[in-house]
Amino acid sequence: MRKKLLAVIAAAAMAVTMMPAMVFATETTVIDETGLREAVETGGEVTLGADIYLTSPLEISGNVTLNLGDYDIKPAGGFTGDEAVKDSLIVVNRNAHLIVNGNEGTIDASDNTVGVRAGIKMTKNDSNAANENMIAKLTVNGGIIKGDDYGVVGNGNRHGTVIIINGGRVESDSHAIYHPQDGTLTVNNGTISGEMTGIEMRSGTLNVNGGVIIGKGDPFSLVPNGNGTTTGGAAVAIAQHTTAKKINVDITGGTFTATAADGYAIVASNPEGNINVEENVNIEINGGVFNGFVANNTDTEDLGAALVINKGIFENGLSFVGEGSGLNASQDYMLIDGRWYIGNDLVSEALKKATKDSKIYVFRDVDGKLVVPAGATVYNYTGETLNINGTNYEKTPVDQDPQPIVAPEAKAPEEQKPEKSPETGDESNMAVPFAAAGLALAAMAAAVAARRRHN
């Protein structure tokens, strides 16, 4: 009996030691600055029970989950602190992980009257500043992070950070997220909005799988800067820093909006005049909706990043410079009712929504067979014969502009036979404008011409 009792006790002890550490995590509700600092120092889950005003930056040095709910953290009057951190409301130190949850609660550093510029800063300048193996990590699941200059910011000399945006909002009167460090920024959801630029990447890796990113600067601007931001008027700006570290951008989803007429949804530039940018800055777009221009260069610098577009929906024209950049040759590419669609599945879905009044400019149709509503107007820019609703139309001669083709009623396969495309001299079709595609292509040509004049 005694042996059985000892066995039961031993088994129970082993079970306790194997239980996840999170079972024992501290859960604390705080209502003032003192309570918040004590809870954060202990670590674990910290829930706000009231608005809290900080007199100095709150440093995160362990694993902390901060539940804002609908309460706010703001700087108090006379906010001060160590020179290394006093310009930020919260600092995530190395070997620390801050998780932010919340509804309408905020980490609000938008009031610059007390000298606070950022909501959250990644790492501080201390004895561990150069130790990139000690990762500083931030995960935002909810709540609102606001800053006067930055919602979230890093430092170009302190690398080794991980930032994950799963939800909530990051906002700023300038740049919502400024990322000059060699780290990883992943956006899965949420809204990132800057009065100048949504995200500026000057080093590191950016992965965007979802969410909304907005840049409101007007007009678009680009200036060299060895110690800060360079770009206004872009949802996502990629501008290699003076540190010349590699930048890798992979976009699979999300909505990117520049509100200015000349703004960029995605723009890569080289304001510092670095060499080998086309080798060290790589951008790949595999999905997403882009409201604004997309370009791997601007007319103010000489080198373009490597930009490959496999898939996406684009409101404006695209501009590419350099070898290795451009559209995936295996994907359909069409301008449908004023929007550019790249990618076989996206083109297919857009064509299903077309009507008899639609205008469709076909630049690449991989299988050469187009099914559209009868009466829709089609322009064939593929340089190949195009089958429209079962009728084959010959390719446009290279010395002529494509003329409008009014899509016929669909034919059964045995009824299909070649027909000539309308010729340039056919005056009955000359009234059909080519304004949408012409404007977009002219914008691309102007960008290249400006680059050549600049060179």
Order of alpha helices (4+ residues) and beta strands (2+ residues): alpha-beta-alpha-beta-beta-beta-beta-beta-beta-beta-beta-beta-beta-beta-beta-beta-beta-beta-beta-beta-beta-beta-beta-beta-beta-beta-beta-beta-beta-alpha-beta-beta-beta-beta-beta-beta-beta-alpha-beta-beta-beta-beta-beta-beta-beta-alpha
